[in-house]
Amino acid sequence: MSNFDLVIQLFLQLTVILTTCRIVTILGRRYLGQTDVVCEMIAGVMLGPSLLGLIAPDFQQWLFPKLPIITAVGLKIPNPSMSILYAISQIGLVIYMFLIGLEFNTKLLKHHIKSASLLSAAGIITPFILGAIASFWFYYNGDFFQPKVMPWSAALYLGASMTITAFPMLARILYERGLAQTRFGTLALGAASVDDAVAWCLLAIVLASVKNSLSIAILAIGGGICYVLFAIFLGQPLLRAFTRMTKREGVNRQTLTLMLIILMFCAWFTDVTGIYAIFGAFVLGAVTPRGEFAQQIRQYTEFLTTSFLLPIFFVFSGLNTQIGLVNTPTLWGVTLLIIAIAILGKGVACMLAAKLAGENWRESATIGALMNARGLMELIILNIGLEQGIITPTLFTIMVIMAVITTLMASPLIAFLLHGTSYDKSST
């Protein structure tokens, strides 16, 4: 395919993606009370082989070609149009996670570090143990992991997948409801960020075992720790220069460009070390000065990111989801088991931990519902597992179903639990 052909196909792909996401979002918000993120997840699955591929398989394969291109000499190469969509989706993820970091209330978290630690521990240990135990049965009873994966690597991967939280969605729900600055909102954000950081470290260990290279895990964990320490103790003071620049002349093109350069470098660094670009973007957002600078940065980047770039990722994930692979009673039984483990290990455990931390039952249940949603982050770790040859398309599909269901549960539960309540953003 020539560059011109790729551009023509890309424009049509983007047209279909944005149109579908918009229609599903309007219907989902109006009739199901779901957030944009959930609706875009569903739209992504609809455009994949699970729905569009069943209704119009030839058109679906032509629009989103997964099969490799065969050259004139018989050489098979990956289809470049899908690589372009993947690259665009990663840019959207990086900018979105940076914006989430800008919303993170680090000062309020410091006042409740013990409660956040308890909640985070419950959200890591319980789902990880349950997922690891289940993985051994899956490993020896079915086509769920690739042959090169060792049993303990499978346990680490499934445990990490169960540990993950839909951090961007959690933050977005709290932000939309004005709860991001409250005590229990900050506890949920803090615990979710730690849970996801641990999950990425576990994933790095799994990738190291699959590739037979201990250096991958050392680089990921060591690089991640160094990056966080540098961002807090050196990066944060240096970034205060943006506050002074904003006071003099506001956020102009030069200021915005410089911030984007720093963001892309942080994404590159954390991607190279193996903890992935989204972690670097979130940490950068968390240490960026608040106030007028952060508000203007959000104003310039949020709408384009959430309306244009982010939906591409959900569709890209949906293209790898084939619900038709779950085609036997046994596989549907496995799917139900995975969903039950997910809810028990994450939702119930975090609810009880929040209660022990001093929250009332309403807020504890709300935290449990928020932490139980997997959403965007689950899709990221599943895509990595599929691309790196850790899991099979069957397990990928089962885990996507779990992610969609646990995420669908969140919004109605939270709306029910918080009905008739009001919170002061300054409350602690």
C-alpha positions as CSV (number, residue, x, y, z in Angstrom):
1,M,0.0,0.0,0.0
2,S,1.2,3.5,-0.9
3,N,1.2,6.3,1.6
4,F,-1.7,7.8,-0.3
5,D,-3.7,4.6,0.0
6,L,-3.0,4.4,3.8
7,V,-4.2,7.9,4.3
8,I,-7.4,7.3,2.4
9,Q,-8.1,4.1,4.5
10,L,-7.1,5.9,7.7
11,F,-9.7,8.7,7.1
12,L,-12.4,6.2,6.6
13,Q,-11.4,4.2,9.6
14,L,-11.5,7.3,11.8
15,T,-14.9,8.3,10.4
16,V,-16.4,5.0,11.3
17,I,-14.7,4.9,14.7
18,L,-15.8,8.4,15.8
19,T,-19.3,8.0,14.4
20,T,-19.9,4.6,16.2
21,C,-18.4,5.8,19.5
22,R,-20.5,9.0,19.4
23,I,-23.8,7.1,18.7
24,V,-23.1,4.4,21.3
25,T,-22.1,7.1,23.8
26,I,-25.3,9.1,23.3
27,L,-27.5,6.0,23.7
28,G,-25.4,4.6,26.6
29,R,-25.5,7.8,28.6
30,R,-29.2,8.5,28.0
31,Y,-30.6,5.1,28.6
32,L,-28.1,3.2,30.7
33,G,-26.4,6.0,32.6
34,Q,-22.9,4.9,31.5
35,T,-19.8,7.1,31.2
36,D,-18.2,7.8,27.9
37,V,-15.3,5.4,28.6
38,V,-17.7,2.5,29.1
39,C,-19.6,3.3,25.9
40,E,-16.4,3.6,23.9
41,M,-15.3,0.1,25.2
42,I,-18.6,-1.3,23.9
43,A,-18.3,0.5,20.6
44,G,-14.8,-1.0,20.2
45,V,-16.1,-4.5,20.6
46,M,-19.0,-3.8,18.2
47,L,-16.6,-2.8,15.4
48,G,-14.5,-5.9,15.9
49,P,-15.2,-9.5,14.7
50,S,-17.7,-10.0,17.6
51,L,-20.4,-8.0,15.9
52,L,-19.4,-6.2,12.6
53,G,-17.3,-9.2,11.7
54,L,-20.4,-11.4,12.0
55,I,-22.7,-9.1,10.1
56,A,-20.3,-8.0,7.4
57,P,-17.1,-10.0,7.7
58,D,-15.7,-8.9,4.3
59,F,-16.3,-5.3,5.0
60,Q,-14.9,-5.6,8.5
61,Q,-11.7,-7.2,7.3
62,W,-11.4,-4.6,4.5
63,L,-11.9,-1.7,6.8
64,F,-9.7,-3.0,9.7
65,P,-7.4,-5.6,8.1
66,K,-5.8,-7.9,10.6
67,L,-4.3,-10.3,8.1
68,P,-0.8,-9.5,6.9
69,I,0.1,-8.2,3.5
70,I,1.7,-10.6,1.1
71,T,4.3,-8.9,-1.1
72,A,5.1,-9.8,-4.7
73,V,7.9,-12.2,-3.5
74,G,5.6,-13.9,-1.0
75,L,6.9,-12.1,2.1
76,K,4.3,-11.6,4.8
77,I,4.4,-8.2,6.6
78,P,2.0,-6.6,9.2
79,N,-0.7,-4.5,7.7
80,P,0.5,-0.9,8.2
81,S,-2.9,0.6,8.6
82,M,-3.4,-1.1,11.9
83,S,0.0,-0.1,13.1
84,I,-0.9,3.5,12.4
85,L,-4.1,3.2,14.4
86,Y,-2.1,1.6,17.3
87,A,0.4,4.5,17.3
88,I,-2.4,7.1,17.3
89,S,-4.1,5.3,20.2
90,Q,-1.0,5.4,22.3
91,I,-0.6,9.1,21.9
92,G,-4.2,9.6,23.1
93,L,-3.5,7.3,26.1
94,V,-0.4,9.3,27.1
95,I,-2.0,12.7,27.0
96,Y,-5.1,11.4,28.8
97,M,-3.1,9.9,31.6
98,F,-1.2,13.1,31.9
99,L,-4.5,14.9,32.4
100,I,-5.6,12.4,35.0
101,G,-2.3,13.1,36.8
102,L,-3.2,16.8,36.9
103,E,-6.4,15.9,38.8
104,F,-4.6,13.8,41.4
105,N,-4.7,15.5,44.8
106,T,-1.3,14.6,46.3
107,K,-1.7,16.9,49.3
108,L,-4.9,15.4,50.5
109,L,-3.4,11.9,50.0
110,K,-0.6,12.7,52.4
111,H,-3.1,13.3,55.2
112,H,-4.6,9.8,54.7
113,I,-1.6,7.8,53.7
114,K,-2.4,5.0,56.2
115,S,-5.9,4.5,54.9
116,A,-4.8,4.6,51.3
117,S,-2.1,2.0,52.0
118,L,-4.7,-0.3,53.7
119,L,-7.0,0.0,50.7
120,S,-4.2,-0.4,48.2
121,A,-3.0,-3.6,50.0
122,A,-6.5,-5.1,49.9
123,G,-6.8,-4.2,46.2
124,I,-3.5,-5.9,45.4
125,I,-3.1,-9.0,47.6
126,T,-6.7,-10.4,47.5
127,P,-7.3,-10.3,43.7
128,F,-3.7,-11.3,43.0
129,I,-3.9,-14.5,45.2
130,L,-7.3,-15.5,43.7
131,G,-6.1,-14.8,40.1
132,A,-2.8,-16.7,40.7
133,I,-4.7,-19.8,42.1
134,A,-7.1,-19.8,39.2
135,S,-4.3,-19.5,36.7
136,F,-2.9,-23.0,37.6
137,W,-6.2,-24.6,36.7
138,F,-6.4,-22.6,33.5
139,Y,-2.8,-23.5,32.6
140,Y,-3.4,-27.3,32.8
141,N,-7.0,-27.3,31.6
142,G,-7.5,-25.5,28.3
143,D,-5.9,-23.3,25.7
144,F,-5.5,-20.1,27.7
145,F,-1.7,-19.5,27.8
146,Q,0.9,-19.8,25.0
147,P,3.2,-22.9,25.3
148,K,6.3,-20.9,26.0
149,V,4.8,-19.4,29.2
150,M,5.8,-21.1,32.5
151,P,3.1,-21.9,35.2
152,W,4.5,-19.3,37.6
153,S,4.6,-16.7,34.8
154,A,1.0,-17.4,34.0
155,A,0.1,-17.0,37.7
156,L,1.9,-13.6,37.8
157,Y,0.2,-12.4,34.7
158,L,-3.4,-13.4,35.7
159,G,-2.8,-12.1,39.2
160,A,-1.6,-8.8,37.8
161,S,-4.6,-8.7,35.4
162,M,-7.0,-9.2,38.3
163,T,-5.2,-6.5,40.3
164,I,-5.6,-3.8,37.7
165,T,-8.1,-0.9,38.2
166,A,-9.8,1.3,35.7
167,F,-7.8,4.2,36.9
168,P,-8.8,6.7,34.2
169,M,-12.4,5.8,34.5
170,L,-12.3,6.0,38.2
171,A,-10.8,9.4,38.0
172,R,-13.3,10.6,35.4
173,I,-16.3,9.4,37.5
174,L,-15.0,11.2,40.6
175,Y,-14.2,14.3,38.5
176,E,-17.6,14.4,36.9
177,R,-19.4,14.1,40.2
178,G,-17.1,16.6,42.0
179,L,-15.6,14.0,44.3
180,A,-12.0,14.0,43.2
181,Q,-11.0,16.4,46.0
182,T,-12.9,14.6,48.8
183,R,-11.4,12.2,51.3
184,F,-12.8,9.0,49.9
185,G,-12.3,10.1,46.3
186,T,-8.6,10.7,47.1
187,L,-8.3,7.4,48.9
188,A,-9.7,5.6,45.8
189,L,-7.4,7.5,43.4
190,G,-4.3,6.9,45.6
191,A,-5.0,3.2,46.1
192,A,-5.8,2.7,42.4
193,S,-2.6,4.4,41.3
194,V,-0.5,2.2,43.6
195,D,-2.3,-1.0,42.5
196,D,-1.7,-0.2,38.8
197,A,2.0,0.6,39.5
198,V,2.4,-2.8,41.2
199,A,0.5,-4.5,38.3
200,W,2.9,-3.0,35.7
201,C,5.9,-4.2,37.8
202,L,4.5,-7.7,37.9
203,L,3.9,-7.5,34.1
204,A,7.5,-6.6,33.7
205,I,8.6,-9.7,35.6
206,V,6.3,-11.8,33.4
207,L,7.8,-10.3,30.2
208,A,11.3,-11.0,31.6
209,S,10.5,-14.6,32.2
210,V,8.9,-15.1,28.7
211,K,12.0,-13.5,27.1
212,N,14.4,-15.2,29.5
213,S,15.9,-11.9,30.5
214,L,16.1,-10.9,34.1
215,S,17.4,-7.5,33.0
216,I,13.9,-6.6,31.7
217,A,12.4,-6.8,35.2
218,I,15.4,-5.0,36.8
219,L,15.2,-2.2,34.3
220,A,11.5,-1.8,34.7
221,I,11.4,-1.8,38.5
222,G,14.7,0.1,38.9
223,G,13.9,2.6,36.1
224,G,10.4,3.2,37.5
225,I,11.7,3.9,41.0
226,C,14.4,6.3,39.7
227,Y,11.9,8.0,37.4
228,V,9.4,8.7,40.3
229,L,12.2,9.9,42.6
230,F,13.5,12.2,39.9
231,A,10.1,13.5,39.1
232,I,9.3,14.3,42.8
233,F,12.6,15.8,44.0
234,L,14.0,17.4,40.8
235,G,11.3,17.5,38.2
236,Q,8.7,19.1,40.4
237,P,10.9,22.2,41.4
238,L,11.9,22.6,37.7
239,L,8.3,22.4,36.5
240,R,7.4,25.4,38.7
241,A,9.0,27.5,35.9
242,F,5.7,27.0,34.0
243,T,3.8,28.7,36.8
244,R,6.0,31.8,36.4
245,M,5.8,31.7,32.6
246,T,2.0,31.5,32.8
247,K,1.8,34.5,35.2
248,R,3.7,36.6,32.7
249,E,2.0,35.7,29.4
250,G,-0.4,32.8,29.9
251,V,0.0,29.4,28.2
252,N,1.0,30.2,24.7
253,R,2.1,28.0,21.8
254,Q,5.7,27.9,23.0
255,T,4.7,26.9,26.6
256,L,2.3,24.2,25.4
257,T,4.9,22.8,23.0
258,L,7.5,22.6,25.7
259,M,5.1,20.8,28.0
260,L,4.3,18.3,25.2
261,I,8.0,17.7,24.5
262,I,8.5,16.9,28.2
263,L,5.5,14.6,28.2
264,M,6.6,12.7,25.1
265,F,10.1,12.3,26.6
266,C,8.7,10.9,29.8
267,A,6.5,8.5,27.9
268,W,9.5,7.4,25.8
269,F,11.6,6.8,28.9
270,T,9.1,4.8,30.8
271,D,8.2,2.8,27.7
272,V,11.9,2.0,27.2
273,T,12.3,0.9,30.8
274,G,9.3,-1.4,30.5
275,I,6.7,0.1,32.8
276,Y,5.0,1.7,29.8
277,A,4.3,5.2,28.7
278,I,1.0,5.8,30.6
279,F,2.8,5.5,34.0
280,G,5.3,8.1,33.0
281,A,2.6,10.4,31.8
282,F,0.5,10.0,35.0
283,V,3.5,10.8,37.3
284,L,4.4,13.8,35.2
285,G,0.8,15.1,35.6
286,A,0.9,14.4,39.3
287,V,4.0,16.6,39.9
288,T,3.0,19.4,37.5
289,P,2.2,22.6,39.3
290,R,-1.5,23.3,39.8
291,G,-3.4,26.5,39.3
292,E,-3.8,28.6,36.1
293,F,-1.1,26.6,34.2
294,A,-2.8,23.2,34.8
295,Q,-6.2,24.6,34.0
296,Q,-5.1,26.1,30.7
297,I,-3.2,23.0,29.7
298,R,-6.3,20.9,30.4
299,Q,-8.5,23.4,28.4
300,Y,-6.2,23.1,25.3
301,T,-5.8,19.3,25.3
302,E,-8.7,17.6,27.0
303,F,-11.5,17.8,24.4
304,L,-9.4,16.7,21.4
305,T,-7.9,13.8,23.5
306,T,-11.1,12.4,24.9
307,S,-13.2,13.1,21.7
308,F,-10.8,12.1,19.0
309,L,-7.7,10.2,20.2
310,L,-8.9,8.0,23.1
311,P,-11.8,6.3,21.2
312,I,-9.2,4.9,18.8
313,F,-7.7,2.8,21.6
314,F,-11.0,1.2,22.5
315,V,-11.7,0.3,19.0
316,F,-8.2,-1.1,18.5
317,S,-8.8,-3.4,21.6
318,G,-12.2,-4.4,20.3
319,L,-10.7,-5.6,17.0
320,N,-8.8,-8.2,19.0
321,T,-11.9,-9.4,20.9
322,Q,-13.6,-12.4,19.4
323,I,-16.6,-13.3,21.6
324,G,-17.3,-16.3,19.3
325,L,-14.2,-18.0,20.7
326,V,-16.1,-18.5,24.0
327,N,-18.3,-21.1,22.3
328,T,-18.8,-24.0,24.9
329,P,-20.5,-24.3,28.3
330,T,-17.1,-24.9,29.8
331,L,-15.7,-21.7,28.5
332,W,-18.7,-19.7,29.6
333,G,-18.3,-21.3,33.0
334,V,-14.7,-20.2,33.0
335,T,-15.9,-16.7,32.1
336,L,-18.4,-16.6,35.0
337,L,-15.7,-17.9,37.3
338,I,-13.3,-15.1,36.2
339,I,-16.0,-12.5,36.8
340,A,-16.8,-13.8,40.2
341,I,-13.1,-13.8,41.2
342,A,-12.8,-10.3,39.9
343,I,-15.7,-9.0,41.9
344,L,-14.8,-10.8,45.1
345,G,-11.1,-10.1,45.0
346,K,-11.3,-6.4,44.1
347,G,-14.8,-5.0,44.8
348,V,-15.7,-6.8,48.1
349,A,-12.1,-6.7,49.4
350,C,-11.7,-3.0,48.8
351,M,-15.1,-2.3,50.3
352,L,-14.2,-4.1,53.5
353,A,-10.8,-2.4,53.6
354,A,-12.4,1.0,53.2
355,K,-14.7,0.3,56.1
356,L,-11.7,-0.7,58.3
357,A,-10.1,2.6,57.2
358,G,-13.0,4.5,58.8
359,E,-15.3,5.2,55.9
360,N,-19.1,4.6,56.3
361,W,-20.8,1.7,54.5
362,R,-22.1,4.0,51.7
363,E,-18.7,5.4,50.9
364,S,-17.0,2.0,51.4
365,A,-19.3,0.4,48.9
366,T,-18.7,3.2,46.5
367,I,-15.0,2.8,46.7
368,G,-15.4,-1.0,46.2
369,A,-17.5,-0.3,43.0
370,L,-14.9,2.1,41.7
371,M,-11.9,-0.2,42.4
372,N,-13.8,-3.2,40.9
373,A,-14.1,-1.6,37.4
374,R,-11.2,-2.6,35.1
375,G,-12.0,-0.6,32.0
376,L,-9.2,1.0,30.0
377,M,-6.3,-0.2,32.1
378,E,-7.4,-3.9,31.8
379,L,-7.5,-3.5,28.0
380,I,-4.0,-2.2,28.0
381,I,-2.5,-5.1,30.0
382,L,-4.5,-7.6,28.0
383,N,-3.3,-6.1,24.7
384,I,0.3,-6.4,25.9
385,G,-0.3,-10.0,27.0
386,L,-1.7,-10.9,23.6
387,E,1.0,-9.0,21.6
388,Q,3.8,-10.5,23.7
389,G,2.6,-14.0,23.3
390,I,1.6,-14.6,26.9
391,I,-2.1,-15.4,26.5
392,T,-4.2,-16.8,23.7
393,P,-7.1,-15.0,21.9
394,T,-9.5,-17.2,24.0
395,L,-8.3,-15.9,27.3
396,F,-8.0,-12.4,25.9
397,T,-11.7,-12.5,25.0
398,I,-12.8,-13.9,28.4
399,M,-10.8,-11.2,30.2
400,V,-12.3,-8.5,28.0
401,I,-15.8,-9.7,28.8
402,M,-14.9,-9.5,32.5
403,A,-13.5,-6.0,32.0
404,V,-16.6,-4.8,30.2
405,I,-19.0,-6.3,32.8
406,T,-17.2,-5.0,35.9
407,T,-16.9,-1.6,34.2
408,L,-20.6,-1.6,33.3
409,M,-21.5,-2.3,36.9
410,A,-19.7,0.7,38.2
411,S,-21.7,3.7,37.0
412,P,-25.2,2.3,38.0
413,L,-23.9,1.2,41.4
414,I,-22.2,4.5,42.1
415,A,-25.3,6.5,41.0
416,F,-27.4,4.3,43.4
417,L,-25.0,4.6,46.3
418,L,-24.5,8.3,46.0
419,H,-28.1,9.2,45.2
420,G,-29.2,12.1,47.3
421,T,-25.8,12.8,48.8
422,S,-23.6,15.9,48.4
423,Y,-20.0,16.5,49.1
424,D,-17.9,19.6,49.8
425,K,-14.7,19.5,47.8
426,S,-12.8,20.8,50.8
427,S,-14.0,18.1,53.1
428,T,-11.4,15.6,54.4
